[in-house]
Amino acid sequence: MTGRNIARYMRLNQTTEQIKEMVDTGTMAMVTAVELSYLSEEEQKQVCKIMDEHGGKIKNAQAVELHNAAGSLTEDKVKNILMGEAKEKTVSDTKLFADIKKKYFKGKTTEEVLNVLEQALASWFSREGDVDV
């Protein structure tokens, strides 16, 4: 057993009995339980209550988010972290531009693409009346 695993087992002593049971039965990963061990006993009980009510499992990323919010967790905050909507993945401007350039502007220079886009946007917004062009 590595030193890291020994440290994890020691951190498990800082968890509630319900969390220890989940680790024992395999319904919660040890690393997830270790993240929850940094919450107060009351916060750990809140997490377990919400997990029981909604029948959900907790992912390590959620446990990390809970750990980061330790000390300021409310029932609503715990619900939001555990049951919240999946965060929409954002697309970088660079990727968006590259995809559009590849699709519509094969063989054109960046300057040519930008000129076309600027003209198209100016036309669009002048018709919409949203921007003084």
Z-matrix of the N, CA and C atoms (Angstrom, degrees):
N
C 1 1.448
C 2 1.529 1 108.22
N 3 1.324 2 115.19 1 134.99
C 4 1.461 3 120.17 2 -178.06
C 5 1.525 4 111.04 3 -81.45
N 6 1.301 5 114.86 4 163.71
C 7 1.459 6 120.65 5 177.14
C 8 1.516 7 111.65 6 -61.18
N 9 1.318 8 115.27 7 -35.23
C 10 1.468 9 120.18 8 179.63
C 11 1.531 10 110.01 9 -64.12
N 12 1.331 11 116.48 10 -43.53
C 13 1.469 12 119.29 11 179.43
C 14 1.525 13 111.27 12 -65.93
N 15 1.317 14 116.78 13 -37.83
C 16 1.465 15 119.85 14 177.49
C 17 1.530 16 109.50 15 -62.10
N 18 1.319 17 116.41 16 -43.03
C 19 1.467 18 120.65 17 178.43
C 20 1.525 19 110.84 18 -62.33
N 21 1.319 20 117.05 19 -38.62
C 22 1.469 21 120.42 20 178.09
C 23 1.525 22 110.93 21 -63.71
N 24 1.328 23 116.14 22 -46.09
C 25 1.465 24 119.34 23 178.35
C 26 1.523 25 111.20 24 -60.73
N 27 1.306 26 116.90 25 -36.78
C 28 1.459 27 119.84 26 177.93
C 29 1.531 28 111.11 27 -66.89
N 30 1.324 29 117.27 28 -37.83
C 31 1.468 30 120.69 29 178.11
C 32 1.526 31 110.72 30 -65.96
N 33 1.341 32 116.66 31 -31.26
C 34 1.469 33 119.70 32 179.17
C 35 1.520 34 111.37 33 -59.83
N 36 1.335 35 118.06 34 -24.97
C 37 1.461 36 120.70 35 176.88
C 38 1.524 37 111.42 36 -64.22
N 39 1.322 38 117.54 37 -16.87
C 40 1.465 39 122.32 38 -179.48
C 41 1.531 40 112.11 39 -91.57
N 42 1.335 41 116.82 40 8.22
C 43 1.471 42 119.95 41 -178.74
C 44 1.526 43 110.29 42 -106.08
N 45 1.324 44 114.57 43 164.16
C 46 1.460 45 120.59 44 177.53
C 47 1.526 46 109.29 45 -72.78
N 48 1.312 47 114.95 46 163.34
C 49 1.478 48 120.04 47 179.01
C 50 1.523 49 111.31 48 -59.34
N 51 1.330 50 116.86 49 -37.63
C 52 1.467 51 120.37 50 -178.87
C 53 1.534 52 110.76 51 -62.73
N 54 1.309 53 117.37 52 -40.83
C 55 1.466 54 120.45 53 179.03
C 56 1.526 55 109.82 54 -67.72
N 57 1.338 56 117.01 55 -42.30
C 58 1.464 57 120.41 56 177.27
C 59 1.523 58 110.82 57 -58.78
N 60 1.333 59 116.52 58 -40.90
C 61 1.472 60 120.95 59 178.54
C 62 1.523 61 110.87 60 -62.48
N 63 1.325 62 116.11 61 -43.07
C 64 1.466 63 119.85 62 -179.90
C 65 1.527 64 111.18 63 -62.00
N 66 1.323 65 116.62 64 -38.59
C 67 1.463 66 119.78 65 177.03
C 68 1.528 67 109.59 66 -66.34
N 69 1.337 68 116.35 67 -43.85
C 70 1.473 69 120.73 68 -179.60
C 71 1.520 70 112.02 69 -61.03
N 72 1.337 71 116.73 70 -39.41
C 73 1.469 72 120.09 71 -177.57
C 74 1.522 73 112.54 72 -84.89
N 75 1.333 74 116.78 73 -7.90
C 76 1.466 75 119.88 74 178.49
C 77 1.512 76 113.61 75 86.59
N 78 1.341 77 118.60 76 8.25
C 79 1.467 78 119.86 77 178.90
C 80 1.528 79 112.24 78 -84.69
N 81 1.338 80 116.38 79 -8.49
C 82 1.464 81 120.45 80 175.06
C 83 1.528 82 107.90 81 -139.64
N 84 1.308 83 115.31 82 134.20
C 85 1.460 84 120.45 83 178.08
C 86 1.526 85 110.10 84 -70.19
N 87 1.313 86 115.76 85 148.27
C 88 1.460 87 119.97 86 -179.18
C 89 1.526 88 111.22 87 -60.64
N 90 1.325 89 117.93 88 -41.57
C 91 1.465 90 119.77 89 -178.36
C 92 1.531 91 111.00 90 -64.31
N 93 1.323 92 116.42 91 -31.87
C 94 1.465 93 120.58 92 176.49
C 95 1.520 94 109.91 93 -67.77
N 96 1.333 95 116.26 94 -44.88
C 97 1.464 96 120.94 95 178.48
C 98 1.525 97 111.03 96 -62.24
N 99 1.321 98 116.37 97 -37.78
C 100 1.463 99 119.79 98 178.46
C 101 1.530 100 109.87 99 -61.64
N 102 1.322 101 117.45 100 -42.40
C 103 1.474 102 120.10 101 176.91
C 104 1.526 103 110.60 102 -60.19
N 105 1.337 104 116.74 103 -41.90
C 106 1.463 105 120.47 104 -179.81
C 107 1.526 106 112.14 105 -69.95
N 108 1.324 107 117.09 106 -21.40
C 109 1.459 108 120.20 107 -178.48
C 110 1.526 109 112.33 108 -64.26
N 111 1.320 110 117.15 109 -17.87
C 112 1.458 111 120.83 110 179.52
C 113 1.528 112 112.27 111 -83.29
N 114 1.332 113 116.85 112 -7.42
C 115 1.461 114 120.90 113 176.35
C 116 1.520 115 108.86 114 -82.15
N 117 1.320 116 115.94 115 157.24
C 118 1.459 117 119.33 116 174.33
C 119 1.522 118 108.69 117 -68.00
N 120 1.320 119 116.70 118 163.61
C 121 1.461 120 120.52 119 179.64
C 122 1.528 121 110.31 120 -58.75
N 123 1.312 122 116.76 121 -40.91
C 124 1.469 123 120.64 122 179.47
C 125 1.533 124 110.64 123 -63.57
N 126 1.319 125 117.08 124 -42.80
C 127 1.466 126 120.45 125 179.18
C 128 1.528 127 110.73 126 -65.42
N 129 1.326 128 117.03 127 -39.72
C 130 1.467 129 120.32 128 176.85
C 131 1.525 130 110.47 129 -61.02
N 132 1.333 131 116.62 130 -41.72
C 133 1.470 132 120.46 131 179.00
C 134 1.526 133 110.95 132 -64.35
N 135 1.338 134 116.94 133 -38.18
C 136 1.466 135 120.76 134 176.47
C 137 1.519 136 110.66 135 -61.11
N 138 1.316 137 116.21 136 -44.91
C 139 1.467 138 120.83 137 -179.81
C 140 1.534 139 109.69 138 -60.65
N 141 1.329 140 116.57 139 -46.88
C 142 1.468 141 120.50 140 -179.15
C 143 1.523 142 111.33 141 -63.72
N 144 1.321 143 117.14 142 -40.58
C 145 1.471 144 121.83 143 179.69
C 146 1.531 145 110.07 144 -60.96
N 147 1.312 146 116.64 145 -46.49
C 148 1.470 147 120.64 146 -178.58
C 149 1.526 148 110.43 147 -67.80
N 150 1.321 149 116.78 148 -38.17
C 151 1.469 150 119.77 149 176.68
C 152 1.527 151 110.15 150 -62.96
N 153 1.344 152 117.72 151 -41.68
C 154 1.465 153 121.54 152 178.63
C 155 1.521 154 111.49 153 -65.04
N 156 1.326 155 117.02 154 -43.98
C 157 1.465 156 121.82 155 -178.32
C 158 1.517 157 112.50 156 -62.93
N 159 1.303 158 116.12 157 -37.58
C 160 1.462 159 120.27 158 -174.01
C 161 1.523 160 112.79 159 -105.82
N 162 1.301 161 116.96 160 1.59
C 163 1.461 162 120.69 161 176.37
C 164 1.511 163 114.38 162 59.96
N 165 1.307 164 116.46 163 27.41
C 166 1.457 165 119.09 164 -175.96
C 167 1.509 166 113.15 165 -97.83
N 168 1.298 167 113.71 166 161.58
C 169 1.459 168 120.62 167 171.09
C 170 1.509 169 106.87 168 -101.81
N 171 1.303 170 114.33 169 159.70
C 172 1.460 171 119.10 170 -179.72
C 173 1.524 172 109.26 171 -110.18
N 174 1.304 173 115.34 172 131.50
C 175 1.459 174 121.04 173 177.96
C 176 1.518 175 108.69 174 -89.73
N 177 1.302 176 115.52 175 156.13
C 178 1.462 177 119.50 176 -178.40
C 179 1.526 178 111.48 177 -59.97
N 180 1.318 179 117.54 178 -37.84
C 181 1.467 180 120.54 179 179.49
C 182 1.528 181 110.59 180 -61.71
N 183 1.330 182 117.15 181 -36.74
C 184 1.458 183 120.63 182 177.41
C 185 1.530 184 110.28 183 -68.74
N 186 1.334 185 116.33 184 -39.43
C 187 1.459 186 120.58 185 178.71
C 188 1.527 187 110.37 186 -63.83
N 189 1.323 188 116.95 187 -38.73
C 190 1.464 189 121.07 188 177.50
C 191 1.530 190 109.34 189 -63.44
N 192 1.336 191 116.35 190 -42.90
C 193 1.462 192 120.30 191 178.94
C 194 1.531 193 110.78 192 -63.14
N 195 1.326 194 116.59 193 -40.71
C 196 1.468 195 120.64 194 175.99
C 197 1.529 196 110.58 195 -63.11
N 198 1.328 197 116.00 196 -44.32
C 199 1.474 198 121.21 197 178.70
C 200 1.524 199 110.05 198 -57.54
N 201 1.323 200 116.59 199 -44.18
C 202 1.469 201 120.90 200 -179.10
C 203 1.529 202 112.11 201 -64.66
N 204 1.338 203 116.46 202 -25.99
C 205 1.462 204 120.64 203 -179.62
C 206 1.528 205 112.21 204 -97.23
N 207 1.321 206 117.44 205 6.91
C 208 1.467 207 121.64 206 -177.32
C 209 1.523 208 110.85 207 -52.88
N 210 1.325 209 114.31 208 137.93
C 211 1.453 210 120.13 209 179.68
C 212 1.514 211 113.45 210 94.24
N 213 1.327 212 116.84 211 -19.85
C 214 1.467 213 119.88 212 -179.87
C 215 1.526 214 111.54 213 -126.98
N 216 1.338 215 116.39 214 18.85
C 217 1.461 216 119.62 215 -177.26
C 218 1.524 217 111.18 216 -78.72
N 219 1.310 218 115.35 217 131.33
C 220 1.457 219 122.31 218 170.75
C 221 1.518 220 107.14 219 -112.29
N 222 1.308 221 116.51 220 168.28
C 223 1.463 222 119.36 221 178.94
C 224 1.524 223 110.66 222 -59.56
N 225 1.324 224 117.06 223 -41.16
C 226 1.466 225 120.27 224 179.34
C 227 1.523 226 112.07 225 -64.68
N 228 1.331 227 116.00 226 -39.74
C 229 1.463 228 119.98 227 179.59
C 230 1.527 229 110.45 228 -65.41
N 231 1.336 230 117.31 229 -41.50
C 232 1.463 231 121.65 230 178.20
C 233 1.526 232 109.47 231 -62.97
N 234 1.334 233 116.65 232 -45.55
C 235 1.480 234 120.30 233 178.72
C 236 1.517 235 110.33 234 -60.07
N 237 1.318 236 116.49 235 -43.62
C 238 1.459 237 120.33 236 -179.28
C 239 1.524 238 111.38 237 -61.21
N 240 1.318 239 116.59 238 -41.24
C 241 1.469 240 120.01 239 -179.63
C 242 1.524 241 110.63 240 -70.05
N 243 1.338 242 116.80 241 -43.44
C 244 1.466 243 120.05 242 -175.44
C 245 1.530 244 113.35 243 -80.78
N 246 1.319 245 117.46 244 -36.22
C 247 1.454 246 120.10 245 -173.75
C 248 1.518 247 112.86 246 -112.61
N 249 1.331 248 115.75 247 -0.19
C 250 1.464 249 120.18 248 -174.14
C 251 1.509 250 113.01 249 -58.91
N 252 1.301 251 113.26 250 160.89
C 253 1.459 252 120.87 251 177.32
C 254 1.524 253 109.36 252 -61.78
N 255 1.293 254 115.74 253 148.23
C 256 1.467 255 119.43 254 174.37
C 257 1.524 256 107.49 255 -63.81
N 258 1.288 257 116.25 256 132.49
C 259 1.448 258 120.21 257 -178.72
C 260 1.524 259 109.21 258 -70.27
N 261 1.333 260 113.28 259 134.48
C 262 1.453 261 118.80 260 -179.65
C 263 1.522 262 109.48 261 -68.29
N 264 1.298 263 115.05 262 131.11
C 265 1.457 264 120.01 263 179.77
C 266 1.520 265 108.26 264 -75.77
N 267 1.312 266 115.85 265 127.38
C 268 1.452 267 119.86 266 -179.37
C 269 1.524 268 109.69 267 -89.58
N 270 1.311 269 114.53 268 149.35
C 271 1.455 270 121.12 269 178.56
C 272 1.518 271 107.40 270 -104.80
N 273 1.297 272 116.26 271 131.60
C 274 1.464 273 118.69 272 -179.93
C 275 1.521 274 109.90 273 -68.91
N 276 1.334 275 114.87 274 152.69
C 277 1.462 276 120.22 275 178.66
C 278 1.522 277 110.62 276 -59.56
N 279 1.315 278 115.71 277 -38.37
C 280 1.461 279 120.50 278 -178.94
C 281 1.526 280 110.49 279 -63.11
N 282 1.335 281 117.10 280 -45.53
C 283 1.470 282 121.34 281 -179.95
C 284 1.527 283 109.94 282 -64.67
N 285 1.321 284 116.47 283 -43.29
C 286 1.460 285 120.64 284 179.87
C 287 1.523 286 110.51 285 -60.11
N 288 1.326 287 115.94 286 -47.76
C 289 1.454 288 120.01 287 179.48
C 290 1.527 289 110.98 288 -61.59
N 291 1.327 290 117.31 289 -43.35
C 292 1.466 291 121.44 290 -179.49
C 293 1.523 292 110.59 291 -62.32
N 294 1.331 293 117.33 292 -41.33
C 295 1.469 294 120.52 293 179.79
C 296 1.529 295 111.40 294 -65.24
N 297 1.326 296 116.50 295 -43.96
C 298 1.472 297 120.45 296 -179.92
C 299 1.523 298 110.28 297 -66.31
N 300 1.322 299 116.65 298 -43.17
C 301 1.471 300 120.84 299 -179.56
C 302 1.528 301 109.97 300 -61.58
N 303 1.314 302 116.37 301 -43.50
C 304 1.470 303 120.99 302 -179.07
C 305 1.534 304 110.87 303 -64.57
N 306 1.324 305 116.14 304 -39.84
C 307 1.466 306 120.77 305 -175.72
C 308 1.532 307 112.75 306 -75.26
N 309 1.344 308 117.29 307 -43.30
C 310 1.455 309 120.57 308 -170.31
C 311 1.528 310 115.60 309 -111.75
N 312 1.318 311 118.58 310 -14.84
C 313 1.451 312 119.90 311 -169.80
C 314 1.526 313 113.33 312 -130.99
N 315 1.308 314 117.14 313 43.80
C 316 1.464 315 119.79 314 179.37
C 317 1.524 316 109.73 315 -60.13
N 318 1.326 317 115.82 316 131.87
C 319 1.461 318 121.18 317 177.22
C 320 1.513 319 115.22 318 80.78
N 321 1.323 320 118.20 319 -0.77
C 322 1.468 321 121.21 320 179.79
C 323 1.523 322 109.67 321 -94.15
N 324 1.321 323 116.12 322 150.87
C 325 1.463 324 120.25 323 176.42
C 326 1.527 325 108.80 324 -79.37
N 327 1.298 326 115.17 325 163.36
C 328 1.462 327 120.25 326 178.82
C 329 1.523 328 110.54 327 -60.34
N 330 1.318 329 117.13 328 -39.95
C 331 1.464 330 121.14 329 179.21
C 332 1.531 331 111.14 330 -61.99
N 333 1.338 332 116.78 331 -43.96
C 334 1.467 333 120.38 332 177.85
C 335 1.530 334 111.10 333 -62.15
N 336 1.326 335 116.50 334 -41.85
C 337 1.461 336 121.36 335 179.64
C 338 1.524 337 109.96 336 -62.33
N 339 1.327 338 117.00 337 -46.80
C 340 1.461 339 120.60 338 -179.01
C 341 1.528 340 111.91 339 -62.71
N 342 1.325 341 117.20 340 -38.32
C 343 1.474 342 120.52 341 177.39
C 344 1.525 343 110.97 342 -62.73
N 345 1.317 344 116.97 343 -45.28
C 346 1.471 345 120.70 344 178.96
C 347 1.523 346 110.35 345 -63.17
N 348 1.318 347 116.48 346 -45.13
C 349 1.466 348 119.87 347 -179.98
C 350 1.526 349 111.63 348 -62.07
N 351 1.332 350 116.29 349 -42.78
C 352 1.457 351 119.50 350 -179.98
C 353 1.524 352 111.14 351 -62.97
N 354 1.331 353 117.25 352 -42.42
C 355 1.466 354 120.75 353 178.74
C 356 1.533 355 110.72 354 -65.27
N 357 1.314 356 116.05 355 -42.33
C 358 1.467 357 120.15 356 -179.25
C 359 1.531 358 110.73 357 -64.94
N 360 1.317 359 116.54 358 -42.95
C 361 1.458 360 120.01 359 -179.99
C 362 1.531 361 111.47 360 -68.25
N 363 1.323 362 116.59 361 -39.79
C 364 1.463 363 119.88 362 177.63
C 365 1.525 364 109.76 363 -60.83
N 366 1.306 365 117.18 364 -44.29
C 367 1.465 366 121.62 365 178.47
C 368 1.535 367 110.41 366 -62.64
N 369 1.307 368 116.24 367 -46.70
C 370 1.469 369 121.07 368 -178.64
C 371 1.534 370 111.06 369 -60.06
N 372 1.322 371 116.80 370 -50.85
C 373 1.460 372 119.84 371 -175.17
C 374 1.522 373 112.48 372 -72.55
N 375 1.323 374 117.92 373 -28.05
C 376 1.470 375 118.74 374 177.34
C 377 1.528 376 109.59 375 -68.97
N 378 1.331 377 118.19 376 -34.92
C 379 1.467 378 121.93 377 176.05
C 380 1.524 379 111.36 378 -70.12
N 381 1.325 380 116.04 379 -35.38
C 382 1.467 381 121.19 380 -178.31
C 383 1.529 382 111.06 381 -78.64
N 384 1.319 383 116.89 382 -22.16
C 385 1.461 384 121.52 383 -179.91
C 386 1.526 385 112.66 384 75.90
N 387 1.342 386 117.17 385 17.21
C 388 1.456 387 120.73 386 -176.89
C 389 1.520 388 113.83 387 -86.01
N 390 1.311 389 117.23 388 -25.48
C 391 1.466 390 120.45 389 -173.99
C 392 1.517 391 108.35 390 -137.20
N 393 1.339 392 115.05 391 141.18
C 394 1.458 393 118.58 392 172.52
C 395 1.514 394 107.67 393 -76.99
N 396 1.327 395 115.00 394 115.52
C 397 1.459 396 119.23 395 -176.65
C 398 1.496 397 110.40 396 -108.91
